[in-house]
Amino acid sequence: MAEHIFKRKIYSQLKKWKEENDGKTAVLVEGARRVGKSTIVEEFAKNEYESYILIDFNIASPTVKRLFEDLTDLNYLFLSLQTIYRKTLALRKSVIVFDEVQKCPLARQAIKYLVADGRYDYIETGSLISIKKNTENITIPSEEDRIQMYPMDYEEFRWALGDENTIPLIRTYWENKMPLKAAHRNVMRDFRLYMLVGGMPQAVEAFLIGNNFSAVDAVKRKIISLYEDDFRKIDPTGRITKLFRAIPKDLGRGTSRFVPATFIGHTESDKLVELINALEDSKTVNFVYHADDPNVGMGLSRDLNKYKIYVGDTGLFVTMAFWDKDFTDNIIYEKLLSDKLPANLGYIYENVVAQMLRASGNELFYYIWPKDDKHYYEIDFLLSRGAKITPIEVKSSGYNSHKSLDVFCERFSSRVRDSVILYTKDYCNDGSTICLPVYFTPFL
């Protein structure tokens, strides 16, 4: 069966870049591996240009790579590429795609001169972790815009399932501050399906083909193994891999911060910073930093030594959380889907909220402060909105109280715009706190 070409929001971002820049810059689409960068960029090249050449530097021959060693004769470069790839390029109507550009650093360095030449457009794809590693000895082009690509968000997931209506409809409920009532149960079940399958295109493809969670899980395990192989190339000791694997366990314990030493032992501070930066740069995870001063401009009080880590795709997170289980009979997936798994799923909902907030363009922060000698209050997420901030608490089911939110709002009353609980129940207004179903997260 042919691979699906999924509708992705980044397509409109690429169109905006093309229309507004008209060849004055190249664009680099960066993100974790397997989020669909290459597929959507080639689809864009096919639809929006008269012709294109796609150079996949994973498989490009040494002959192709050597072309970028000497840029004194661009006529020769373009003629050679057209001959090798059997494509004809048209002035200002064609694009050259540098796929996995980190595998040919000189091609990325050449962007400066290719853009100045002005004949064609240029799109690059790559994962930041590899790009940084392979650009130490080259000049990074300033003529390069960047677009971050994430796993499929919930709306893109619904599109993939042939549903163009759900998100616009629930947005209407959000805008009118109305509960969904009878419809909530079905929408929540659909949302849990998204949490289980996730937004990696290959996993979504497997679900569409077989409607089988075991097949989906097998795909996700391959992606996780691929990520771990990448980590080992950077750190053969396996410490980055251990940190990555530890995320579900750490969140399940409800700790106030991620402590690397718990999982990899003592590590020299300089080396630890290098490992943590590599993990963050991989875009396979979302870091949520502690804001020492929860106010507008939280980046100014970001504590680089106090953070939580969530997996970039919640579907992968679920597989990592139950890695030691046998999924052949789909029992765990079925119980998760029906919301009947005995375990506390709060950390899974936190992960999907982090994923959705990040995909909506938010920097992620949290805040903790002492309750007494042994306990603390915690705000799961803080959003900056205009001149105010919005504190968010995530619940995996209903709620009996929201003491942390209440104390926070009392403590920082002049700074707070809205106080929000994200949970699995329907919309309601509990006095000064707004309780929202978790699928409303992208609208915040």
C-alpha positions as CSV (number, residue, x, y, z in Angstrom):
1,M,0.0,0.0,0.0
2,A,1.3,3.4,-0.9
3,E,2.5,5.7,1.9
4,H,0.0,8.4,3.0
5,I,1.0,12.0,2.4
6,F,-0.5,13.6,5.5
7,K,-1.7,17.1,5.6
8,R,0.6,19.1,7.8
9,K,0.4,22.7,9.1
10,I,4.1,23.4,8.3
11,Y,3.1,23.4,4.6
12,S,1.4,26.8,5.0
13,Q,4.6,28.1,6.8
14,L,6.7,27.0,3.9
15,K,4.2,28.8,1.5
16,K,4.6,32.0,3.6
17,W,8.4,31.7,3.5
18,K,8.3,31.3,-0.3
19,E,5.9,34.1,-1.0
20,E,7.5,36.6,1.4
21,N,11.2,35.9,0.8
22,D,11.2,35.3,-3.0
23,G,14.6,33.6,-2.9
24,K,16.3,36.1,-0.5
25,T,16.8,33.3,2.1
26,A,16.9,29.5,2.3
27,V,14.8,27.7,4.9
28,L,15.9,25.0,7.2
29,V,13.2,22.6,8.5
30,E,14.5,21.1,11.7
31,G,13.1,18.6,14.1
32,A,13.5,15.2,15.5
33,R,13.9,12.3,13.2
34,R,10.8,10.6,11.8
35,V,8.5,13.6,12.3
36,G,7.9,13.8,8.5
37,K,10.3,16.6,7.5
38,S,11.5,15.0,4.2
39,T,8.0,13.9,3.1
40,I,6.4,17.3,3.5
41,V,9.3,19.2,2.0
42,E,9.2,17.0,-1.1
43,E,5.5,17.3,-1.3
44,F,5.9,21.1,-1.1
45,A,8.5,21.1,-3.8
46,K,6.3,19.0,-6.1
47,N,3.3,21.2,-5.7
48,E,4.7,24.7,-5.5
49,Y,7.5,24.7,-8.1
50,E,7.8,23.9,-11.8
51,S,10.6,21.4,-11.0
52,Y,12.9,20.4,-8.2
53,I,16.0,18.5,-7.3
54,L,16.1,16.6,-4.0
55,I,19.5,15.7,-2.8
56,D,19.3,13.1,0.0
57,F,22.7,13.4,1.6
58,N,22.2,10.1,3.4
59,I,22.6,8.3,0.1
60,A,24.2,11.0,-2.2
61,S,27.4,9.8,-4.0
62,P,30.8,11.2,-3.1
63,T,30.7,12.9,-6.6
64,V,27.6,14.9,-5.6
65,K,29.1,15.9,-2.2
66,R,32.4,17.0,-3.9
67,L,30.5,19.5,-6.0
68,F,30.2,21.7,-3.0
69,E,33.9,21.9,-2.3
70,D,34.4,24.4,-5.1
71,L,31.8,27.2,-5.7
72,T,33.8,29.3,-8.1
73,D,31.8,28.0,-11.0
74,L,28.1,27.8,-10.1
75,N,27.1,27.2,-13.7
76,Y,29.1,23.9,-13.5
77,L,27.5,23.0,-10.2
78,F,23.9,23.5,-11.5
79,L,24.6,21.8,-14.8
80,S,26.1,18.8,-12.9
81,L,23.2,18.5,-10.6
82,Q,20.7,18.6,-13.4
83,T,22.6,15.9,-15.3
84,I,23.0,13.6,-12.3
85,Y,19.4,13.9,-11.2
86,R,18.0,14.1,-14.7
87,K,16.0,17.2,-13.9
88,T,15.8,20.6,-15.6
89,L,15.8,23.7,-13.4
90,A,13.9,26.8,-14.3
91,L,15.0,30.3,-13.3
92,R,13.1,31.4,-10.2
93,K,10.6,28.5,-10.7
94,S,12.6,25.7,-9.2
95,V,13.9,24.6,-5.8
96,I,16.8,22.5,-4.7
97,V,16.2,20.5,-1.5
98,F,19.2,19.5,0.7
99,D,17.7,16.6,2.6
100,E,19.6,15.6,5.8
101,V,21.9,18.5,5.2
102,Q,24.0,17.7,8.3
103,K,25.5,14.8,6.3
104,C,27.2,17.4,3.9
105,P,28.2,20.4,6.0
106,L,29.8,22.1,2.9
107,A,26.4,22.1,1.2
108,R,25.0,24.1,4.1
109,Q,27.9,26.5,4.1
110,A,27.3,27.0,0.3
111,I,23.8,28.4,1.1
112,K,25.2,31.9,1.5
113,Y,26.5,31.9,-2.1
114,L,23.6,30.0,-3.6
115,V,21.1,32.4,-2.2
116,A,23.2,35.4,-3.4
117,D,23.2,33.8,-6.9
118,G,19.4,34.0,-6.9
119,R,18.5,31.5,-9.6
120,Y,16.6,29.0,-7.4
121,D,15.1,28.5,-4.0
122,Y,16.7,26.3,-1.3
123,I,15.1,24.1,1.4
124,E,17.2,22.2,3.9
125,T,16.1,19.5,6.3
126,G,17.9,18.1,9.3
127,S,17.9,17.2,13.0
128,L,19.5,19.8,15.2
129,I,21.6,17.3,17.2
130,S,23.4,16.2,14.1
131,I,23.5,19.6,12.5
132,K,25.4,21.1,15.5
133,K,27.8,18.2,15.6
134,N,28.6,18.6,11.9
135,T,28.9,22.4,11.6
136,E,31.9,23.0,13.9
137,N,34.3,23.9,11.1
138,I,32.0,25.7,8.7
139,T,30.4,29.1,8.4
140,I,26.7,29.0,9.3
141,P,24.8,31.0,6.6
142,S,22.9,34.0,7.9
143,E,20.7,33.8,4.8
144,E,18.8,30.9,6.4
145,D,15.3,31.0,8.0
146,R,14.4,28.2,10.3
147,I,11.1,26.4,10.9
148,Q,10.6,23.9,13.7
149,M,8.7,20.7,12.9
150,Y,7.0,18.7,15.6
151,P,5.1,15.4,15.6
152,M,1.6,15.6,14.3
153,D,-0.6,17.7,16.6
154,Y,-4.1,16.6,17.5
155,E,-5.7,18.4,14.6
156,E,-3.3,16.9,12.1
157,F,-4.0,13.5,13.6
158,R,-7.7,14.0,13.1
159,W,-7.1,15.1,9.5
160,A,-5.1,11.9,9.0
161,L,-8.2,10.0,10.2
162,G,-10.4,11.9,7.7
163,D,-11.9,14.2,10.3
164,E,-11.9,17.8,9.3
165,N,-14.8,18.8,11.6
166,T,-13.9,18.0,15.2
167,I,-11.3,20.6,16.0
168,P,-13.3,23.6,14.5
169,L,-16.4,22.4,16.4
170,I,-14.6,22.1,19.8
171,R,-12.9,25.5,19.1
172,T,-16.5,26.9,18.9
173,Y,-17.2,25.4,22.3
174,W,-14.0,27.0,23.6
175,E,-14.7,30.4,22.2
176,N,-18.2,30.4,23.7
177,K,-17.1,28.9,27.0
178,M,-19.6,26.1,26.8
179,P,-19.4,22.5,28.0
180,L,-19.7,19.8,25.3
181,K,-22.1,17.7,27.5
182,A,-23.1,14.5,25.7
183,A,-20.4,14.9,23.1
184,H,-17.6,15.2,25.6
185,R,-17.2,11.4,26.2
186,N,-16.7,10.6,22.6
187,V,-14.3,13.5,22.0
188,M,-12.3,12.5,25.1
189,R,-12.1,8.9,23.8
190,D,-10.8,10.2,20.4
191,F,-8.2,12.3,22.2
192,R,-7.0,9.2,24.2
193,L,-6.6,7.5,20.9
194,Y,-4.2,10.3,19.8
195,M,-2.3,9.9,23.1
196,L,-1.8,6.2,22.4
197,V,-0.9,6.3,18.7
198,G,1.0,9.6,18.9
199,G,1.9,11.9,16.1
200,M,4.8,10.1,14.4
201,P,3.7,9.7,10.8
202,Q,4.9,6.1,10.6
203,A,2.9,5.1,13.7
204,V,-0.2,6.9,12.3
205,E,0.3,5.1,9.0
206,A,0.5,1.7,10.8
207,F,-2.8,2.5,12.6
208,L,-4.6,3.5,9.4
209,I,-3.4,0.3,7.6
210,G,-4.1,-2.2,10.3
211,N,-6.2,-0.5,13.0
212,N,-4.0,-2.6,15.3
213,F,-2.2,-1.3,18.4
214,S,0.4,-4.0,18.3
215,A,1.6,-2.9,14.9
216,V,1.6,0.7,16.0
217,D,3.6,-0.2,19.1
218,A,6.1,-2.1,16.9
219,V,6.7,1.0,14.8
220,K,7.1,3.2,17.8
221,R,9.7,0.8,19.3
222,K,11.7,1.0,16.1
223,I,11.7,4.8,16.3
224,I,12.8,4.8,19.9
225,S,15.6,2.4,19.0
226,L,16.6,4.7,16.2
227,Y,16.8,7.6,18.6
228,E,18.9,5.6,21.0
229,D,21.3,4.6,18.2
230,D,21.7,8.3,17.4
231,F,22.4,9.1,21.1
232,R,25.1,6.4,21.2
233,K,26.9,7.9,18.2
234,I,27.2,11.1,20.2
235,D,27.8,9.5,23.6
236,P,29.1,5.9,23.3
237,T,28.9,5.5,27.1
238,G,25.1,5.3,26.8
239,R,24.4,8.1,29.3
240,I,22.1,10.1,27.0
241,T,20.2,6.9,26.3
242,K,19.7,6.3,30.0
243,L,18.5,9.8,30.6
244,F,16.0,9.5,27.7
245,R,14.7,6.1,28.9
246,A,14.4,7.5,32.5
247,I,11.8,10.1,31.6
248,P,8.6,8.0,32.2
249,K,10.0,6.6,35.5
250,D,11.0,10.1,36.7
251,L,7.6,11.6,35.9
252,G,5.8,8.7,37.4
253,R,7.6,9.3,40.7
254,G,6.2,12.8,40.9
255,T,9.5,14.4,41.6
256,S,9.9,18.2,41.6
257,R,12.8,18.1,39.2
258,F,14.8,15.8,37.0
259,V,18.0,14.7,38.7
260,P,20.4,13.1,36.1
261,A,22.6,11.6,38.8
262,T,19.8,9.3,39.9
263,F,20.1,7.6,36.5
264,I,23.7,8.0,35.4
265,G,25.6,8.5,38.6
266,H,28.0,11.4,39.3
267,T,29.1,13.2,36.1
268,E,31.5,16.1,35.8
269,S,29.5,19.3,35.5
270,D,30.9,20.3,32.1
271,K,30.2,16.8,30.7
272,L,26.7,16.8,32.2
273,V,25.9,20.1,30.5
274,E,27.1,18.6,27.2
275,L,24.9,15.5,27.7
276,I,21.8,17.5,28.7
277,N,22.3,20.0,25.8
278,A,22.6,17.1,23.3
279,L,19.4,15.5,24.6
280,E,17.5,18.8,24.3
281,D,18.9,19.6,20.9
282,S,17.7,16.2,19.6
283,K,14.1,17.6,19.7
284,T,13.0,14.2,20.9
285,V,12.1,15.7,24.3
286,N,10.5,18.9,25.7
287,F,12.3,20.6,28.6
288,V,10.2,22.5,31.1
289,Y,12.4,24.9,33.1
290,H,11.7,26.3,36.6
291,A,10.9,30.0,36.5
292,D,12.5,31.4,39.7
293,D,10.4,34.6,39.3
294,P,7.0,33.6,37.7
295,N,6.2,36.8,35.8
296,V,6.1,38.1,32.2
297,G,9.5,37.4,30.7
298,M,10.0,34.1,32.5
299,G,13.0,33.4,30.3
300,L,14.9,35.9,32.4
301,S,14.5,33.9,35.5
302,R,14.9,30.4,33.9
303,D,16.8,28.1,36.2
304,L,19.0,25.9,33.9
305,N,19.7,23.5,36.7
306,K,16.1,22.8,37.6
307,Y,13.9,21.3,35.0
308,K,11.5,18.5,34.0
309,I,11.7,16.5,30.8
310,Y,8.8,15.2,28.8
311,V,9.0,13.0,25.7
312,G,8.4,15.0,22.5
313,D,5.7,12.6,21.3
314,T,3.2,11.1,23.8
315,G,2.7,8.0,21.7
316,L,6.4,7.2,22.1
317,F,6.1,8.1,25.8
318,V,3.4,5.4,26.3
319,T,5.5,2.8,24.6
320,M,8.5,3.8,26.8
321,A,6.4,3.7,30.0
322,F,5.3,0.1,29.3
323,W,8.5,-1.1,27.5
324,D,8.7,-4.4,29.4
325,K,5.1,-5.4,28.6
326,D,3.9,-7.8,25.9
327,F,1.6,-5.9,23.6
328,T,0.5,-8.8,21.4
329,D,-3.0,-8.9,22.9
330,N,-3.3,-5.1,23.1
331,I,-4.6,-5.2,26.7
332,I,-2.7,-2.2,27.9
333,Y,-3.7,-0.1,24.9
334,E,-7.4,-1.1,25.2
335,K,-7.5,-0.2,28.9
336,L,-5.8,3.1,28.3
337,L,-8.2,3.9,25.5
338,S,-11.2,3.1,27.7
339,D,-9.6,5.0,30.6
340,K,-9.6,1.9,32.8
341,L,-5.9,1.3,33.4
342,P,-5.5,1.1,37.2
343,A,-2.2,3.1,37.3
344,N,-2.3,6.8,37.9
345,L,-2.0,8.3,34.4
346,G,-1.4,11.9,35.5
347,Y,2.1,11.9,34.1
348,I,0.9,10.8,30.7
349,Y,-1.5,13.7,30.6
350,E,1.2,16.1,31.7
351,N,3.3,14.8,28.8
352,V,0.6,15.4,26.2
353,V,-0.1,18.9,27.6
354,A,3.7,19.7,27.3
355,Q,3.6,18.4,23.7
356,M,0.6,20.5,22.7
357,L,1.8,23.7,24.4
358,R,5.2,23.4,22.8
359,A,3.7,22.7,19.3
360,S,1.6,25.9,19.8
361,G,4.8,27.9,20.1
362,N,5.0,28.2,23.9
363,E,8.2,28.2,25.9
364,L,7.6,25.9,28.8
365,F,8.0,26.8,32.5
366,Y,6.9,25.5,35.9
367,Y,7.1,26.7,39.5
368,I,7.4,25.1,42.9
369,W,7.7,26.5,46.4
370,P,7.7,25.1,49.9
371,K,4.5,24.1,51.6
372,D,6.2,22.9,54.7
373,D,9.5,21.1,55.6
374,K,8.6,18.0,53.6
375,H,6.1,19.1,51.0
376,Y,5.8,21.7,48.3
377,Y,3.2,23.4,46.0
378,E,3.6,23.0,42.3
379,I,2.3,24.7,39.2
380,D,2.7,22.3,36.3
381,F,2.9,24.9,33.5
382,L,3.1,28.7,33.3
383,L,2.2,30.6,30.2
384,S,2.9,34.2,29.5
385,R,-0.1,36.0,28.1
386,G,0.2,39.7,27.4
387,A,1.1,41.5,30.6
388,K,-0.1,38.6,32.8
389,I,0.6,34.9,33.3
390,T,-1.6,31.8,33.3
391,P,-0.8,29.1,35.8
392,I,-1.9,25.5,34.8
393,E,-2.5,22.4,36.8
394,V,-3.0,19.0,35.0
395,K,-5.2,16.3,36.4
396,S,-5.6,12.8,35.0
397,S,-9.3,12.6,36.0
398,G,-11.5,14.8,38.0
399,Y,-10.4,17.0,40.9
400,N,-11.2,17.4,44.6
401,S,-9.1,20.6,45.2
402,H,-6.6,22.8,43.5
403,K,-4.7,24.1,46.5
404,S,-1.5,24.9,44.6
405,L,-3.4,27.1,42.1
406,D,-5.3,28.8,44.9
407,V,-2.2,29.6,46.9
408,F,-0.3,30.7,43.8
409,C,-3.0,33.0,42.7
410,E,-3.2,34.5,46.2
411,R,0.6,34.9,46.3
412,F,0.9,36.5,42.8
413,S,-2.6,38.0,42.4
414,S,-1.4,41.0,40.5
415,R,0.3,38.8,37.9
416,V,-2.3,36.2,37.1
417,R,-4.7,36.5,34.2
418,D,-6.5,33.1,34.3
419,S,-6.2,30.1,36.7
420,V,-6.6,26.9,34.7
421,I,-7.1,23.2,35.4
422,L,-6.7,20.8,32.4
423,Y,-8.4,17.5,33.1
424,T,-10.5,14.7,31.6
425,K,-13.9,16.1,32.5
426,D,-16.1,18.6,30.7
427,Y,-15.7,22.4,30.8
428,C,-16.8,24.2,34.0
429,N,-16.0,27.3,35.8
430,D,-15.1,26.7,39.5
431,G,-15.1,30.2,40.9
432,S,-11.8,31.8,40.0
433,T,-10.5,28.7,38.3
434,I,-11.4,27.6,34.8
435,C,-11.6,23.8,34.4
436,L,-11.0,22.7,30.8
437,P,-11.0,19.3,29.1
438,V,-7.4,18.5,28.1
439,Y,-8.3,18.7,24.4
440,F,-8.8,22.5,24.8
441,T,-5.0,22.9,25.4
442,P,-4.1,24.2,21.9
443,F,-6.5,27.1,22.3
444,L,-5.0,28.5,25.5
